């Protein structure tokens, strides 16, 4: 991008000049009847030069909170002073969204394991390729919004490879309390985009199949903060969340799992601080003659919890993130209103 002159944003089939915006429906596949499967994309190109950012949501078709974040940025924000370009993709997995399913229906493939895709491969990889090449590769960074899968719920947190300096900058700018540092599985948008020179983070917030207004508002605050950090908007400051913990990617595997089948009674809610040895939940059989207690192996924060109260042995119950004593004290002060 020139330091003195804004440039058009170009994709295969069109372009958006500086000072203009466009709502397009970009064809990524076809149905059995030969009808086009089209992804909605809003491109807002500022009159002044600056970075190009993409915002994506609903790569999993039942994850709805991010849709509203991306739609509001695209359609309700005042971009008259925008420096750079914003590429908004509120519904990436259109077939999954229409079916209200996590994966691509018919193909039963996870679109978020299909990037960067291929123009000569499976249906999911062809879809991923067209999205990736046209609306991800031309960007300087990206924000990819997700929720938990059905039957679970997450507190808002960011995931990204903070070993990468620009990803770390992006994650910090979003202003979440919890950052889980990992590059992500192969084929995920955040990993593949970052490896192609487009630092990208995943934002996890809430649960599937719902619009949760408090998460949507918090997501919008994070976008505002990122845009301030990278100079797209100059109307706000970078957000500091009051405390932050960055945990190694191995924490993604710190899901406590059921050892017995039965019915779960949770003792804590999403976002709770639990002490080592405390009972997080109990699992009982139908007669309540046998009870299994699930206890915290360390003091930590419940980033994600089960909502469906029925489990088989091995089912995940909660995602517990360990906190160091300083972070724990900051969290306790915040919740006591002393910050």
LUMMIKOL-690878 format. One line per 8 residues: their letters; for each residue z, y, x of C-alpha. Coordinates in nm, 4 decimals, always signed. Layout:
<atoms>
a	Z/Y/X  ...;
</atoms>
This chain:
<atoms>
xxxxxxxx	+0.0000/+0.0000/+0.0000  -0.0980/+0.3438/+0.1371  +0.1846/+0.5886/+0.2094  -0.0167/+0.8716/+0.0575  -0.2217/+0.7243/-0.2237  -0.1511/+0.4754/-0.5013  -0.3898/+0.1846/-0.5463  -0.5170/-0.0173/-0.8399;
xxxxxxxx	-0.3497/-0.3468/-0.9204  -0.6262/-0.6067/-0.9248  -0.6266/-0.9561/-1.0706  -0.9083/-1.2022/-1.1336  -1.0807/-1.0469/-1.4323  -0.9600/-0.6896/-1.4232  -0.7578/-0.4111/-1.2658  -0.5116/-0.1415/-1.3647;
xxxxxxxx	-0.5586/+0.2000/-1.2054  -0.2748/+0.4228/-1.0838  -0.1122/+0.6084/-1.3720  -0.2221/+0.3478/-1.6259  -0.0685/+0.0476/-1.7969  -0.2207/-0.2546/-1.9671  -0.1108/-0.5362/-2.1968  -0.3211/-0.8419/-2.1293;
xxxxxxxx	-0.3234/-1.2037/-2.2431  -0.4319/-1.3985/-1.9391  -0.5937/-1.7378/-1.9899  -0.4258/-2.0140/-1.7889  -0.5352/-2.3315/-1.9706  -0.6904/-2.4716/-2.2890  -0.5655/-2.6758/-2.5839  -0.7138/-3.0040/-2.7082;
xxxxxxxx	-0.9397/-2.7943/-2.9327  -1.0633/-2.5856/-2.6448  -0.8678/-2.2757/-2.7488  -0.7335/-2.0607/-2.4690  -0.3672/-2.0794/-2.3657  -0.2867/-1.7205/-2.2738  +0.0138/-1.5756/-2.0965  +0.1203/-1.2214/-2.1988;
xxxxxxxx	+0.1370/-0.9834/-1.9027  +0.2180/-0.6120/-1.8982  +0.1168/-0.4204/-1.5864  +0.2526/-0.0689/-1.5344  +0.0968/+0.1071/-1.2357  +0.2659/+0.4295/-1.1283  +0.0817/+0.7407/-1.0234  +0.2679/+0.7417/-0.6927;
xxxxxxxx	+0.2574/+0.4683/-0.4264  +0.5421/+0.2246/-0.3877  +0.6245/-0.1454/-0.3948  +0.4861/-0.3920/-0.6464  +0.7455/-0.6005/-0.8316  +0.7052/-0.8900/-1.0712  +0.9534/-0.9815/-1.3433  +0.9180/-1.3257/-1.5015;
xxxxxxxx	+1.1007/-1.5163/-1.7738  +1.0719/-1.8349/-1.9815  +0.9222/-2.0516/-1.7101  +1.1374/-2.2927/-1.9062  +1.0219/-2.2367/-2.2616  +1.3658/-2.2475/-2.4273  +1.5319/-1.9930/-2.1951  +1.5205/-1.6723/-2.3962;
xxxxxxxx	+1.7580/-1.4095/-2.2523  +1.5200/-1.3094/-1.9751  +1.2364/-1.2594/-2.2220  +1.4152/-0.9645/-2.3749  +1.5007/-0.8173/-2.0340  +1.1368/-0.8266/-1.9249  +1.0070/-0.6978/-2.2608  +1.2415/-0.4008/-2.2569;
xxxxxxxx	+1.1487/-0.3082/-1.9007  +0.7803/-0.3292/-1.9933  +0.7851/-0.1561/-2.3290  +1.0960/+0.0591/-2.3638  +1.1626/+0.2055/-2.0208  +1.0292/+0.5440/-1.9191  +0.8004/+0.4744/-1.6242  +0.6584/+0.8267/-1.6001;
xxxxxxxx	+0.8118/+0.8727/-1.2534  +0.7377/+0.5198/-1.1330  +0.6596/+0.4722/-0.7668  +0.4608/+0.1528/-0.7336  +0.3728/-0.1163/-0.9854  +0.5677/-0.3421/-1.2207  +0.4160/-0.6729/-1.3358  +0.6025/-0.8075/-1.6397;
xxxxxxxx	+0.5595/-1.1681/-1.7572  +0.8085/-1.2215/-2.0408  +0.6835/-1.5700/-2.1392  +0.5372/-1.7681/-1.8507  +0.5518/-2.1121/-2.0141  +0.3707/-2.0318/-2.3375  +0.3247/-2.3947/-2.4553  +0.6941/-2.4660/-2.3967;
xxxxxxxx	+0.7953/-2.1435/-2.5683  +0.5880/-2.2238/-2.8764  +0.7429/-2.5706/-2.8942  +1.0880/-2.4379/-2.7959  +1.1043/-2.6944/-2.5195  +1.2138/-2.6593/-2.1600  +0.9077/-2.8279/-2.0110  +0.5371/-2.8098/-2.0768;
xxxxxxxx	+0.4846/-3.0188/-2.3910  +0.2228/-3.2941/-2.3832  +0.2248/-3.2906/-2.0030  +0.6085/-3.3145/-1.9938  +0.6055/-3.1382/-1.6598  +0.8490/-2.8808/-1.5257  +0.6425/-2.5693/-1.4622  +0.9151/-2.4539/-1.2237;
xxxxxxxx	+0.8396/-2.7462/-0.9953  +0.4646/-2.6814/-0.9933  +0.4243/-2.3651/-0.7826  +0.2235/-2.2476/-0.5976  -0.0045/-2.4778/-0.7919  -0.3591/-2.5920/-0.7331  -0.6852/-2.5153/-0.9082  -0.7968/-2.8804/-0.8835;
xxxxxxxx	-0.4790/-3.0703/-0.9670  -0.2678/-3.1492/-1.2744  -0.2511/-2.9264/-1.5813  +0.0876/-2.7835/-1.4812  -0.0309/-2.7048/-1.1289  -0.3475/-2.5385/-1.2588  -0.1377/-2.3164/-1.4846  +0.1008/-2.2391/-1.1982;
xxxxxxxx	-0.1903/-2.1598/-0.9656  -0.3451/-1.9020/-1.1985  -0.0138/-1.7282/-1.2538  +0.0842/-1.7410/-0.8871  -0.2414/-1.6170/-0.7375  -0.2992/-1.3356/-0.9850  +0.0469/-1.1981/-1.0589  +0.2873/-1.3158/-0.7868;
xxxxxxxx	+0.1008/-1.3103/-0.4547  -0.0043/-0.9421/-0.4917  +0.3619/-0.8366/-0.5255  +0.6253/-0.7275/-0.2740  +0.9222/-0.8936/-0.4461  +1.0141/-1.0725/-0.7674  +1.2922/-1.1292/-1.0210  +1.2748/-1.4603/-1.2084;
xxxxxxxx	+1.5063/-1.4852/-1.5117  +1.6565/-1.8136/-1.6324  +1.9404/-1.9502/-1.8438  +2.1251/-2.2789/-1.8271  +1.9624/-2.5811/-1.9829  +2.0597/-2.6768/-2.3379  +2.4130/-2.8017/-2.3849  +2.5466/-2.5835/-2.1013;
xxxxxxxx	+2.6088/-2.2156/-2.0349  +2.6184/-2.0081/-1.7146  +2.7896/-1.6867/-1.6200  +2.5441/-1.4389/-1.4724  +2.4695/-1.5157/-1.1101  +2.1855/-1.4908/-0.8587  +2.0238/-1.7666/-0.6572  +1.8099/-1.7087/-0.3512;
xxxxxxxx	+1.7682/-1.7824/+0.0185  +1.9953/-1.5164/+0.1667  +1.9049/-1.6381/+0.5168  +1.5914/-1.4334/+0.4454  +1.6789/-1.0681/+0.5051  +1.4666/-0.9307/+0.2209  +1.5927/-1.1904/-0.0261  +1.9490/-1.0980/+0.0751;
xxxxxxxx	+1.8711/-0.7311/+0.0169  +1.7248/-0.8127/-0.3226  +2.0177/-1.0355/-0.4238  +2.2730/-0.7746/-0.3205  +2.0847/-0.4998/-0.5023  +2.0918/-0.6902/-0.8319  +2.4678/-0.6475/-0.8264  +2.5952/-0.9849/-0.9460;
xxxxxxxx	+2.9437/-1.1054/-0.8588  +2.8206/-1.4486/-0.7532  +2.5275/-1.5236/-0.5238  +2.4403/-1.8874/-0.4539  +2.2458/-1.9028/-0.1302  +1.9763/-2.1690/-0.1179  +1.6002/-2.1780/-0.0825  +1.5695/-2.3827/-0.4034;
xxxxxxxx	+1.3820/-2.7065/-0.4723  +1.0204/-2.7455/-0.3701  +0.7851/-2.6093/-0.6341  +1.0229/-2.3498/-0.7767  +0.8847/-2.0013/-0.8164  +1.1579/-1.8396/-0.6069  +1.1073/-2.0742/-0.3128  +0.7286/-2.0765/-0.3098;
xxxxxxxx	+0.6957/-1.7014/-0.3633  +0.9423/-1.6319/-0.0813  +0.7565/-1.8677/+0.1520  +0.4340/-1.6807/+0.0659  +0.5907/-1.3500/+0.1722  +0.7113/-1.2338/-0.1707  +1.0940/-1.2427/-0.1559  +1.2178/-1.3617/-0.4941;
xxxxxxxx	+1.5518/-1.4351/-0.6567  +1.6463/-1.6368/-0.9631  +1.8848/-1.4775/-1.2120  +2.0800/-1.7295/-1.4197  +2.2530/-1.5963/-1.7309  +2.3843/-1.7539/-2.0484  +2.2420/-2.0426/-2.2440  +1.9137/-2.1616/-2.3903;
xxxxxxxx	+1.7783/-2.1008/-2.7413  +1.9564/-1.7668/-2.7950  +1.9312/-1.3953/-2.7344  +2.2717/-1.2960/-2.5948  +2.2889/-0.9191/-2.5954  +2.5633/-0.8787/-2.3340  +2.3631/-1.0861/-2.0861  +2.0435/-0.8970/-2.1660;
xxxxxxxx	+2.2168/-0.5639/-2.1051  +2.3641/-0.6896/-1.7803  +2.0213/-0.8124/-1.6724  +1.8759/-0.4682/-1.7406  +2.1500/-0.3112/-1.5286  +2.0497/-0.5432/-1.2453  +1.6827/-0.4476/-1.2715  +1.7784/-0.0794/-1.2721;
xxxxxxxx	+1.9802/-0.1332/-0.9553  +1.6983/-0.3223/-0.7820  +1.4447/-0.0556/-0.8727  +1.6773/+0.2072/-0.7256  +1.7224/+0.0065/-0.4041  +1.3475/-0.0397/-0.3543  +1.2497/+0.3111/-0.4607  +1.0523/+0.2376/-0.7792;
xxxxxxxx	+1.2817/+0.4606/-0.9874  +1.5059/+0.7361/-0.8584  +1.7144/+0.7908/-1.1731  +1.9994/+0.5504/-1.0897  +2.2120/+0.4267/-0.8037  +2.2358/+0.0786/-0.6579  +2.5059/-0.1154/-0.8421  +2.8175/-0.2513/-0.6700;
xxxxxxxx	+2.9834/-0.5152/-0.8922  +3.3378/-0.4564/-0.7614  +3.3568/-0.7912/-0.5824  +3.1073/-1.0472/-0.4666  +3.1118/-1.3984/-0.3312  +2.8166/-1.5555/-0.1530  +2.8388/-1.9326/-0.1465  +2.6337/-2.1839/+0.0446;
xxxxxxxx	+2.3687/-2.3766/-0.1430  +2.5808/-2.6896/-0.1257  +2.7871/-2.5253/-0.3998  +2.4939/-2.5892/-0.6335  +2.5984/-2.9524/-0.6117  +2.9624/-2.8773/-0.6978  +2.9208/-2.9970/-1.0525  +3.2265/-3.1918/-1.1599;
xxxxxxxx	+3.1095/-3.4974/-1.3514  +3.2591/-3.7237/-1.6126  +3.3913/-4.0580/-1.4910  +3.4278/-4.1895/-1.8461  +3.2352/-4.1542/-2.1684  +3.3903/-3.9769/-2.4634  +3.4635/-3.6426/-2.6233  +3.5415/-3.3386/-2.4116;
xxxxxxxx	+3.8033/-3.0739/-2.4789  +3.7512/-2.7793/-2.2446  +4.0632/-2.5887/-2.1408  +3.8761/-2.2961/-1.9836  +3.5717/-2.0852/-2.0678  +3.2703/-1.9823/-1.8628  +3.3713/-1.7352/-1.5915  +3.7351/-1.8473/-1.5778;
xxxxxxxx	+3.9324/-1.8622/-1.2551  +4.1020/-2.2019/-1.2221  +4.3630/-2.3009/-0.9688  +4.3548/-2.6148/-0.7588  +4.5011/-2.9037/-0.9546  +4.4681/-2.7416/-1.2972  +4.3226/-2.9510/-1.5779  +3.9809/-2.8125/-1.6644;
xxxxxxxx	+3.9194/-3.0502/-1.9530  +4.0148/-3.3841/-2.0993  +3.7882/-3.6693/-2.2097  +3.9112/-3.9017/-2.4827  +3.7767/-4.2040/-2.6674  +3.7367/-4.2016/-3.0495  +4.0884/-4.3392/-3.1025  +4.2496/-4.0981/-2.8527;
xxxxxxxx	+4.4146/-4.3993/-2.6945  +4.2676/-4.3221/-2.3520  +4.2545/-3.9787/-2.1915  +4.0874/-3.8837/-1.8660  +4.1791/-3.5464/-1.7123  +3.9272/-3.3561/-1.5022  +4.1153/-3.1366/-1.2545  +3.9999/-2.8635/-1.0178;
xxxxxxxx	+3.9661/-2.9950/-0.6612  +4.0048/-2.6391/-0.5316  +4.0679/-2.2885/-0.6618  +3.7440/-2.1487/-0.7920  +3.5292/-1.9817/-1.0542  +3.3670/-2.1690/-1.3416  +3.0088/-2.0484/-1.3046  +2.8757/-2.2980/-1.5583;
xxxxxxxx	+3.0317/-2.5251/-1.8174  +2.9345/-2.7950/-2.0626  +2.8973/-2.6892/-2.4268  +2.7940/-3.0183/-2.5816  +3.1349/-3.1932/-2.6014  +2.9960/-3.5472/-2.5757  +2.9480/-3.7148/-2.2376  +2.8443/-4.0358/-2.0712;
xxxxxxxx	+2.9846/-4.1285/-1.7295  +2.8059/-3.9130/-1.4738  +2.7255/-3.6252/-1.7083  +2.7967/-3.2801/-1.5569  +3.0973/-3.0979/-1.7010  +3.1303/-2.7770/-1.5037  +2.9972/-2.5924/-1.2011  +3.2899/-2.4781/-0.9877;
xxxxxxxx	+3.2425/-2.2263/-0.7047  +3.5138/-2.1911/-0.4421  +3.6527/-1.8415/-0.3794  +3.8158/-1.7182/-0.0622  +4.1608/-1.5554/-0.1052  +4.0279/-1.1986/-0.0681  +3.7637/-1.2474/-0.3375  +4.0136/-1.4210/-0.5612;
xxxxxxxx	+4.2512/-1.1247/-0.5312  +3.9717/-0.8789/-0.6104  +3.8770/-1.0790/-0.9195  +4.2375/-1.0929/-1.0372  +4.2804/-0.7167/-0.9879  +3.9616/-0.6526/-1.1863  +4.0768/-0.8654/-1.4764  +4.4172/-0.7010/-1.4772;
xxx	+4.2447/-0.3617/-1.5033  +4.3663/-0.2427/-1.1638  +4.0183/-0.1699/-1.0241;
</atoms>
